[in-house]
Amino acid sequence: MHRFSLWTLLSQIMSNVSQSILFPEHIAINHQEIFLYFAPNNANMKYKKTLLPIVLLSVILSIISCSKSENEAPSLLAGKVKLIRGVGDIDQSITEYQYDNKGFLSSINYTTSDGITGSFTEFKNDGDGKPVVSTIYATKKGDAKKKHATLDLMYENNRLIEDKQVLAEGGSTSIRKYIYNKQNNLESSTTTMDANTQNPYLYQSYTFTVDANGIVTGQTKKTYVTGSSSSTVSVIAEKYEFDDKINPFASKLNGFYQPHNTIKTTVTYDKIPGDLVVVFTFDYNADGLPIKQYVREDGNMKLIKLYEYY
């Protein structure tokens, strides 16, 4: 049962893309590898059209916070993510990152494994390079791109405090609010969806485990039919272990800080006995950045991702 669960989870995360997350919900298996649906994480969701895969919000924030322009000297671009390519039978998608002449992330182009469909996300940034509005389009080879949703992001003291997503069709809205503790570490978040989502799970809450260095080492997600804790539908807890190398997507802008790469994720479901454990390993370049990612399957490590940098 765990092998089936593993591939179900990985296919969500890698081909997805992923991780569920979304609303954006954060993380699942490998923080840096996860992409967003910007829709409720619910296998029984009626309206699959809301599950358009787009890039993980934390990835967006990390890239804009440290990237340089393509027109600058190559040495200044070193270590900036250019492309992530899925390989193997789980995911063959391609995600490309582009920047404007100020070095801020301007767009992300995602193509699914079929090479035909995908998504294209454009960003409007403030003077400091933080994205304040992103527009997500559905794409299909040979057709004009179609607007899928907009995402507005609000900050306070250089911390993300709220994001609001509105779908182009139907206008359904989801709002996620982020709470920080006195040490300015991410403590919790809540996501509320309006009735137009046509989904019974209208409320989600997240509680994060953060170590003394501000690194997120775990999270617990609770899903409710309403805002009342008496209506809990599911509880999913995740714990993370890391290597000692550089995570190219590390950022403190959204509070979900993980400076190193996730090499082990343990997932516990309240309604399923036992834990699901997913193990990753990486190959690194001379700068300590990951260039290949593997997942353990039946005792063997299987290549699933390739990274390219500027």
C-alpha positions as CSV (number, residue, x, y, z in Angstrom):
1,M,0.0,0.0,0.0
2,H,2.9,2.3,0.7
3,R,4.4,1.8,-2.7
4,F,1.1,2.8,-4.3
5,S,0.9,5.8,-2.0
6,L,4.5,6.8,-2.8
7,W,3.9,7.0,-6.6
8,T,0.5,8.6,-6.1
9,L,2.2,11.3,-4.0
10,L,5.2,11.7,-6.3
11,S,3.0,11.9,-9.4
12,Q,1.2,14.7,-7.7
13,I,4.4,16.4,-6.8
14,M,6.4,15.9,-9.8
15,S,4.0,15.8,-12.7
16,N,1.4,18.0,-11.5
17,V,2.4,19.4,-10.5
18,S,2.5,18.5,-7.4
19,Q,2.4,19.0,-4.3
20,S,-0.7,19.6,-3.9
21,I,-0.3,22.6,-2.5
22,L,-2.2,24.5,-3.2
23,F,-3.8,27.2,-2.5
24,P,-1.1,27.7,-2.3
25,E,-0.4,25.1,0.3
26,H,3.2,24.5,1.0
27,I,5.3,21.6,0.5
28,A,5.1,18.1,0.4
29,I,7.9,16.0,-0.6
30,N,10.7,18.1,-1.7
31,H,10.1,21.8,-1.1
32,Q,12.1,22.9,-4.0
33,E,10.5,20.5,-6.4
34,I,7.0,21.3,-5.7
35,F,4.6,23.1,-7.8
36,L,1.2,24.5,-7.1
37,Y,-2.3,23.8,-8.2
38,F,-3.8,26.8,-6.5
39,A,-6.8,24.7,-5.8
40,P,-7.9,22.6,-2.8
41,N,-5.9,19.5,-2.2
42,N,-8.7,17.1,-2.6
43,A,-8.8,13.9,-4.6
44,N,-12.5,14.0,-5.0
45,M,-12.6,17.6,-6.3
46,K,-15.3,18.0,-8.8
47,Y,-13.9,20.7,-11.0
48,K,-10.5,19.4,-12.2
49,K,-10.1,22.6,-14.3
50,T,-9.1,24.4,-11.2
51,L,-6.1,22.2,-10.8
52,L,-3.9,24.0,-13.3
53,P,-0.3,23.4,-12.3
54,I,1.8,26.5,-11.6
55,V,5.0,27.0,-9.8
56,L,5.4,27.0,-6.1
57,L,5.0,30.4,-4.5
58,S,8.1,30.0,-2.3
59,V,10.1,29.2,-5.5
60,I,8.9,32.4,-7.0
61,L,9.8,34.4,-3.9
62,S,13.2,32.9,-3.6
63,I,14.2,33.5,-7.2
64,I,13.2,37.1,-7.3
65,S,15.0,37.8,-4.1
66,C,18.4,36.9,-5.4
67,S,18.4,36.7,-9.2
68,K,20.4,38.9,-11.6
69,S,19.6,40.0,-15.1
70,E,20.2,37.9,-18.2
71,N,22.0,40.9,-19.6
72,E,24.6,41.0,-16.8
73,A,27.9,39.2,-16.7
74,P,27.5,35.4,-16.6
75,S,29.4,35.3,-13.3
76,L,26.5,37.3,-11.7
77,L,24.0,34.7,-12.9
78,A,25.9,31.7,-11.4
79,G,23.6,29.6,-9.3
80,K,20.3,31.0,-10.6
81,V,17.8,28.4,-11.7
82,K,17.2,28.4,-15.4
83,L,15.4,25.1,-16.1
84,I,14.2,22.0,-14.3
85,R,13.5,18.9,-16.4
86,G,11.6,15.8,-15.3
87,V,13.0,12.5,-16.4
88,G,11.8,8.9,-16.1
89,D,8.3,7.5,-16.1
90,I,6.9,9.8,-13.4
91,D,7.4,13.2,-14.9
92,Q,8.9,14.5,-18.1
93,S,7.8,18.1,-17.7
94,I,10.0,21.2,-18.3
95,T,9.9,24.3,-16.2
96,E,11.7,27.4,-17.5
97,Y,12.5,30.6,-15.5
98,Q,12.9,34.0,-17.2
99,Y,14.0,37.3,-15.8
100,D,13.6,41.0,-16.8
101,N,16.4,43.5,-17.3
102,K,16.5,44.3,-13.6
103,G,17.1,40.6,-12.7
104,F,13.6,40.0,-11.3
105,L,11.6,37.0,-12.2
106,S,9.3,37.9,-15.1
107,S,7.7,34.6,-16.1
108,I,7.7,30.9,-15.6
109,N,6.8,28.6,-18.5
110,Y,5.7,25.0,-17.5
111,T,5.1,22.3,-20.1
112,T,3.6,19.0,-19.0
113,S,5.0,15.5,-19.8
114,D,2.9,15.4,-23.0
115,G,4.8,18.3,-24.4
116,I,1.5,20.0,-25.4
117,T,-0.2,21.4,-22.4
118,G,1.0,23.5,-19.5
119,S,0.9,26.9,-17.9
120,F,2.5,30.3,-18.3
121,T,2.8,32.7,-15.3
122,E,3.7,36.4,-15.6
123,F,4.7,38.5,-12.7
124,K,4.3,42.2,-11.8
125,N,7.0,43.1,-9.2
126,D,7.4,46.0,-6.8
127,G,10.5,48.1,-6.7
128,D,12.3,45.6,-4.6
129,G,11.5,42.7,-6.9
130,K,8.8,41.1,-4.8
131,P,5.9,39.8,-6.9
132,V,2.7,41.6,-6.1
133,V,0.5,40.2,-8.9
134,S,0.9,37.1,-10.9
135,T,-1.3,36.1,-13.8
136,I,-1.6,32.4,-14.7
137,Y,-2.5,31.2,-18.2
138,A,-3.4,27.7,-19.4
139,T,-1.4,26.8,-22.5
140,K,-1.8,24.4,-25.3
141,K,0.5,23.9,-28.3
142,G,-1.0,25.6,-31.3
143,D,-3.6,27.6,-29.3
144,A,-3.5,31.0,-27.8
145,K,-2.9,31.0,-24.0
146,K,-6.0,31.3,-21.9
147,K,-6.2,33.2,-18.6
148,H,-6.8,30.9,-15.7
149,A,-6.3,32.9,-12.5
150,T,-4.7,35.9,-10.9
151,L,-2.8,35.9,-7.6
152,D,-2.4,39.1,-5.5
153,L,0.3,39.1,-2.8
154,M,0.5,41.4,0.2
155,Y,3.6,42.0,2.4
156,E,4.4,43.6,5.7
157,N,8.0,44.2,6.9
158,N,9.2,42.1,3.9
159,R,7.1,39.1,4.9
160,L,4.3,37.6,2.9
161,I,1.1,38.0,5.0
162,E,-1.6,37.2,2.5
163,D,-2.2,35.9,-1.0
164,K,-5.5,36.0,-2.8
165,Q,-6.3,33.9,-5.9
166,V,-9.3,34.5,-8.2
167,L,-10.1,32.1,-11.0
168,A,-10.9,33.7,-14.4
169,E,-13.9,31.4,-15.0
170,G,-16.6,31.7,-12.3
171,G,-14.6,34.1,-10.2
172,S,-14.1,31.7,-7.2
173,T,-11.7,33.1,-4.6
174,S,-9.3,31.6,-2.1
175,I,-7.4,33.6,0.5
176,R,-4.4,32.4,2.5
177,K,-3.2,34.3,5.5
178,Y,0.3,33.8,7.1
179,I,1.0,34.2,10.8
180,Y,4.5,34.8,12.3
181,N,5.7,34.5,15.9
182,K,7.7,37.0,17.9
183,Q,10.9,35.7,16.3
184,N,9.5,36.5,12.9
185,N,9.3,32.8,12.0
186,L,6.4,31.3,10.2
187,E,4.0,29.9,12.7
188,S,0.7,29.1,10.9
189,S,-1.5,29.9,8.0
190,T,-5.1,29.5,7.0
191,T,-6.8,29.1,3.7
192,T,-10.5,30.0,3.1
193,M,-12.3,29.3,-0.1
194,D,-15.6,30.8,-1.2
195,A,-18.7,28.7,-2.1
196,N,-18.0,29.1,-5.8
197,T,-15.2,26.5,-5.6
198,Q,-18.0,23.9,-5.6
199,N,-15.9,22.0,-3.2
200,P,-17.0,20.9,0.3
201,Y,-13.6,21.6,1.9
202,L,-13.8,25.3,2.4
203,Y,-11.2,25.8,5.1
204,Q,-7.7,24.6,5.7
205,S,-5.2,25.4,8.4
206,Y,-1.5,24.8,8.7
207,T,0.8,24.7,11.7
208,F,4.6,24.8,11.1
209,T,7.4,23.4,13.1
210,V,10.4,25.7,13.1
211,D,13.8,25.1,14.7
212,A,16.0,27.7,16.4
213,N,17.5,28.8,13.1
214,G,14.1,29.6,11.6
215,I,14.2,26.5,9.4
216,V,10.8,24.8,8.7
217,T,11.2,21.1,9.7
218,G,7.6,20.1,9.5
219,Q,4.0,21.1,9.1
220,T,0.5,19.8,10.0
221,K,-2.4,20.4,7.7
222,K,-6.0,20.2,8.7
223,T,-8.9,20.4,6.3
224,Y,-12.4,21.3,7.4
225,V,-15.8,21.4,5.7
226,T,-16.4,24.7,7.5
227,G,-14.4,27.0,9.7
228,S,-15.2,24.9,12.7
229,S,-12.6,22.4,14.1
230,S,-15.5,20.1,14.8
231,S,-15.8,19.4,11.1
232,T,-12.3,18.1,10.5
233,V,-12.1,16.0,7.4
234,S,-8.4,15.1,7.4
235,V,-5.1,15.7,9.2
236,I,-1.8,15.3,7.4
237,A,1.6,15.8,9.1
238,E,4.9,16.1,7.4
239,K,8.5,16.0,8.8
240,Y,11.6,17.0,6.8
241,E,15.3,16.0,6.9
242,F,17.9,17.9,4.9
243,D,21.4,17.6,3.4
244,D,24.1,20.2,4.1
245,K,24.2,21.6,0.5
246,I,22.6,24.7,-1.0
247,N,18.9,24.8,-1.8
248,P,18.7,27.0,-4.8
249,F,15.1,28.0,-3.8
250,A,15.8,29.0,-0.2
251,S,14.1,32.2,0.8
252,K,12.8,33.9,3.9
253,L,10.3,36.1,2.1
254,N,7.3,33.8,2.6
255,G,8.5,32.3,5.9
256,F,9.0,28.8,4.6
257,Y,12.7,28.8,5.0
258,Q,14.7,25.7,4.1
259,P,18.3,26.6,3.2
260,H,19.2,23.0,2.4
261,N,17.7,20.3,0.2
262,T,15.1,17.9,1.5
263,I,16.4,14.3,1.5
264,K,13.6,12.7,3.5
265,T,10.0,13.4,4.1
266,T,7.8,11.4,6.5
267,V,4.1,11.8,6.0
268,T,1.5,10.7,8.6
269,Y,-2.2,10.5,7.7
270,D,-4.8,10.4,10.5
271,K,-6.9,7.9,8.7
272,I,-4.2,5.6,7.2
273,P,-2.0,3.4,9.5
274,G,1.7,3.7,9.3
275,D,3.9,6.4,7.8
276,L,4.8,7.1,4.2
277,V,8.5,7.8,3.9
278,V,10.0,9.3,0.8
279,V,13.8,9.4,0.4
280,F,15.7,11.6,-2.0
281,T,19.4,11.9,-2.9
282,F,21.2,14.5,-5.1
283,D,24.2,14.9,-7.3
284,Y,25.8,18.3,-7.0
285,N,28.0,20.6,-9.1
286,A,31.2,22.2,-7.9
287,D,29.3,25.0,-6.2
288,G,27.3,22.6,-4.1
289,L,24.0,23.1,-6.1
290,P,21.9,20.1,-7.0
291,I,22.0,19.0,-10.6
292,K,20.3,15.6,-10.4
293,Q,17.6,14.4,-8.0
294,Y,16.8,10.8,-7.3
295,V,14.0,9.0,-5.3
296,R,14.3,5.7,-3.6
297,E,12.1,2.9,-5.2
298,D,12.3,-0.7,-4.1
299,G,15.7,-0.1,-2.5
300,N,17.1,1.6,-5.6
301,M,17.6,5.3,-6.3
302,K,15.8,6.4,-9.5
303,L,16.7,9.6,-11.4
304,I,13.7,12.0,-11.6
305,K,14.9,15.6,-12.1
306,L,17.7,17.5,-13.8
307,Y,18.6,21.1,-12.9
308,E,20.2,23.7,-15.1
309,Y,21.6,27.1,-13.9
310,Y,22.6,30.4,-15.5
